[in-house]
Every structure is written in C-alpha cells, then in structure tokens.
Amino acid sequence: MDNVTATQPENPPAPPADADFQGRQIDLFRAFLCNGAAERGRLSNTFDLWDSVPRYAVSRQQMTKIRKEKGFLGLRQVTFQYRGRTLEARIQAARIFDDKTRIETDYYPSANEELVEDALRKIAAEQRNAFFDRKNHRSGVVFTLHMLREELKRQGHARSYQQIVLSLNILSGSIIELRAADGDSPKFFARSAYFSGMAAVSRNKLDEDPQAKWIVQFHPLVTEAIDAVTYRQFNYAQMMSHRTQLARWLHKQLSLKFTFASLATSFEMRYSTIRRDSALLDGYGQLRQAVAAVDAAFEELKAGGVLMLVKKNDIRRARGKLEDVAYTLTASIDFVGQMKAANKRHTLAVEASLAPVDKSEPTSKKR
C-alpha cells in the first residue's frame, strides 16, 4: 500500500489484534434478541450516558453565522442533566484544512456527524467489524468508505465520499470535555475526541477511494459501556427514518428511559427538559416556534410508529403566559414489544458477563 494517512499522526491507533474481534464483551454487544435476520438488521445499540450528552446541537447554518461574526468557533459550553445529575459539556471545534482551497475552517460536530457515528455503530454491531481491547481500554470499528456510504444510503441519508471523510475528520478532531456541575455530587470528568483515534490506509486519495481501510476508536464512554454492558438494543432503522434531528433524539431518549413501556403506562416529557437536555431548540427566537418544533417531532414519532398517543398540556402563569408544556406519551404496541425485548436482552447480557469465564460464550437468541 502506497499511502498511509492518519488524522492524529502523533498518536495513531495501533491496529487491533485478531483477539480483539472476539471474546465475551464484543459477542454480547453483537448478540441481539430478535426474530430472524430481517429484524436483526434493524437493530443497533444506544449508550445511556454518551447518548444523553447534547453533543450535536449546532447546525451548519448556525456555524456559518458564528464564523461571520467572530471568524472562528469558540469553546461551546452546554449544561444538561443526566439521571438527576447536572453535567456540563465543553466542546472544542475541529479545525479542518482544505487541501484544494488551502483554507482552514472550524466545525462543531452536527447532525451530519451524528448520522455517521450512528451508522458506524451499526456497522460495529455486524460480525467481525467491531473490536474491544480491555487491556488498553479501547473499542472501535474497522470499515471501508464504501461500507459506510452504503449504510447511510440504505437508511435514507446518502452522502458523497468527500462529505463522509469531512465528517470523520470533524469527529476525530473535535474535543469534548464532560464534568460534573453539581458541587455536592461525586466528581466526574472525561476529556477526549469524539473518536479517540482514527487512521486510514489507501492506494488513492482517501476521499475518493471506496475501499480505503479505516480504523475508528469510539469515545471512552462507549468503551466503558461495552465493558460494563450498560448499552441497550433499539430500533436503529426506525430512528434513522425520522426526518428531523429532534425526532431522532427523542426516539433515543425514549429507548433509554421509557423502559417500562406498556399500553397501560405513560411517560411524561416536558418542553423545558427537552430544551435543556437536547440543546436543539436554542436557535429558535420565540418560545412558540420552539414548542411547535417539539410538537412536530412528536407527530413524527406517531407517524413513524413509535408512539400511539401524545397528550399536550400547556402550563401557564397567572396571567396566562405560557411557561412550559407537559407531553404525556403512550407507546405504540410495536415500541412496547421493542422495550420488552431490550429489557430481556439486557438482563441476559448482564448475567452472561458475570458468568465464570470457562462457560460457553453466548450466541444470538430468539424471543
């Protein structure tokens, strides 16, 4: 091979060993509870803490506006809550150099990069593509641009090779720092690139070679979740089918939190909570516009078969001014089944991870 290119030449990731592609933790990560190959093809994993971080909230249009005003993208700080704890994310934009224009441009990871990460996590859930290296605390996926492009196209989000390479460079160049913002709780701190390591090997130009071999290391919080079995299976294809980023965010949050879903139970989400924890509504100048966007996202989830019923209750101040909105959600029959399967799979995976090492490794199960 003629050319080797790494986005982090000072510390490129070492190729994973053959043993890292097999073993209990990675087998559990790939073993979904489902009925047949067709259903399995729709499933992937979502990660409790990592997918609760509002890390893709600035649109390309907002970035352009900030660059025109300041000339660069500064450190972005976002406060959110995770299971009762107040955390802060500090996001440092990636500075990308364009070989053709010879211009440097700052980028925060946005919706494009979120789709790429989700597609790579799906590829990682397929046989022999993901690796887990407990000794060096790393996990990731080996893939080609063709594989990634075909997966995005299959889910209705087609991208060119050049667009995909730009997203990969943004993900490996952007730094996210997480820390506890509540003084009374135990300290928490994590700092890493979204992709903690990335390297590529190609005979041609990387952004034009569909068979270029890429290695991506996931964020350490993903590795920790794989090790501790704190991820959950969910309907990835259904999530990717949603038109808006907010609907996709809501789908993931429901998959993580509405674990008790049944036709007899409901789940309440408030507008104020959605605004705080998604950070996707900050671009709206007026409250009614942001609420309308949430309304539309919930209607999208109803149309997509995630929810059966959405009841909206406006919360107003004494003089009638809108203060908040409470949404009472009833899951669809399909979503209830998905949650039951995810709960059972998680229980089986935890039990298998705690079993003695000499017992036989788990295989794919049917419900």
SULJODA-V905084 format. One record per residue. RES is the residue in one small letter. SS is DSSP state (H for helix, E for strand, - for the rest). OMEGA is omega in whole degrees, 0 to 359 (NA if undefined). Layout:
RES&SS&OMEGA  RES&SS&OMEGA
This chain:
m&-&191  d&-&187  n&E&174  v&E&182  t&E&176  a&E&179  t&-&180  q&-&187  p&-&180  e&-&183  n&-&180  p&-&181  p&-&176  a&-&178  p&-&179  p&-&177  a&-&179  d&H&182  a&H&181  d&H&180  f&H&179  q&-&183  g&-&189  r&H&187  q&H&181  i&H&175  d&H&177  l&H&179  f&H&183  r&H&186  a&-&180  f&-&176  l&E&188  c&-&178  n&-&173  g&H&185  a&H&182  a&H&178  e&H&179  r&H&181  g&-&180  r&-&188  l&E&172  s&E&182  n&E&173  t&E&190  f&E&192  d&-&183  l&-&184  w&H&181  d&H&173  s&H&180  v&-&179  p&-&191  r&-&181  y&-&195  a&-&183  v&-&181  s&-&177  r&H&179  q&H&177  q&H&178  m&H&180  t&H&179  k&H&180  i&H&179  r&H&180  k&H&181  e&H&187  k&H&183  g&-&181  f&-&175  l&-&181  g&-&179  l&-&181  r&E&180  q&E&182  v&E&176  t&E&180  f&E&178  q&E&177  y&E&179  r&-&175  g&-&179  r&E&176  t&E&180  l&E&177  e&E&174  a&E&175  r&E&188  i&E&177  q&E&184  a&-&173  a&E&174  r&E&186  i&E&178  f&E&179  d&E&183  d&-&182  k&-&182  t&-&183  r&-&181  i&E&175  e&E&181  t&E&178  d&E&177  y&E&161  y&-&171  p&-&183  s&-&185  a&H&179  n&H&182  e&H&177  e&H&178  l&H&179  v&H&179  e&H&179  d&H&179  a&H&179  l&H&177  r&H&175  k&H&177  i&H&179  a&H&181  a&-&177  e&-&185  q&-&170  r&-&179  n&-&182  a&E&174  f&E&179  f&E&184  d&E&184  r&-&183  k&-&182  n&-&178  h&-&177  r&E&175  s&E&180  g&E&185  v&E&173  v&E&186  f&E&171  t&E&177  l&H&179  h&H&178  m&H&183  l&H&180  r&H&180  e&H&178  e&H&178  l&H&179  k&H&181  r&H&182  q&-&176  g&-&181  h&-&183  a&-&177  r&-&175  s&-&176  y&H&181  q&H&178  q&H&180  i&H&179  v&H&177  l&H&179  s&H&178  l&H&179  n&H&176  i&H&181  l&H&180  s&H&182  g&H&180  s&-&180  i&E&176  i&E&179  e&E&178  l&E&178  r&E&177  a&E&179  a&-&177  d&-&190  g&-&186  d&-&183  s&-&176  p&-&183  k&-&178  f&-&180  f&E&175  a&E&179  r&E&182  s&E&167  a&E&176  y&-&168  f&-&189  s&-&175  g&E&178  m&E&176  a&E&180  a&E&179  v&E&183  s&E&172  r&-&183  n&-&175  k&-&186  l&H&184  d&H&180  e&H&185  d&-&182  p&-&181  q&-&176  a&-&179  k&E&181  w&E&171  i&E&177  v&E&172  q&E&180  f&-&177  h&-&180  p&H&178  l&H&174  v&H&178  t&H&179  e&H&180  a&H&177  i&H&181  d&H&184  a&H&180  v&-&179  t&-&176  y&E&178  r&E&174  q&E&178  f&E&183  n&E&182  y&H&182  a&H&177  q&H&178  m&H&182  m&H&181  s&-&181  h&-&186  r&-&186  t&-&178  q&H&180  l&H&178  a&H&178  r&H&178  w&H&179  l&H&179  h&H&179  k&H&181  q&H&177  l&H&179  s&H&180  l&H&191  k&H&181  f&-&185  t&-&181  f&-&186  a&-&173  s&-&179  l&-&182  a&-&181  t&-&178  s&-&182  f&E&181  e&E&172  m&E&179  r&E&177  y&H&183  s&H&178  t&H&179  i&H&180  r&H&182  r&H&191  d&H&176  s&H&185  a&-&183  l&-&184  l&-&184  d&-&182  g&-&180  y&-&183  g&-&184  q&-&181  l&H&183  r&H&178  q&H&180  a&H&178  v&H&178  a&H&178  a&H&177  v&H&177  d&H&182  a&H&180  a&H&178  f&H&176  e&H&177  e&H&178  l&H&175  k&H&181  a&H&181  g&-&176  g&-&178  v&-&182  l&E&176  m&E&185  l&E&175  v&E&177  k&E&184  k&E&180  n&E&178  d&E&178  i&E&187  r&E&176  r&-&184  a&-&183  r&-&175  g&-&180  k&-&181  l&E&181  e&E&182  d&E&177  v&E&176  a&E&178  y&E&176  t&E&191  l&E&173  t&E&185  a&E&173  s&-&177  i&H&180  d&H&180  f&H&177  v&H&178  g&H&179  q&H&181  m&H&178  k&H&178  a&H&179  a&H&179  n&H&181  k&H&179  r&H&180  h&H&178  t&H&179  l&H&181  a&H&178  v&H&179  e&H&180  a&H&181  s&H&181  l&H&181  a&-&177  p&-&186  v&-&186  d&-&177  k&-&183  s&-&182  e&-&182  p&-&174  t&-&180  s&-&183  k&E&175  k&-&177  r&-&NA
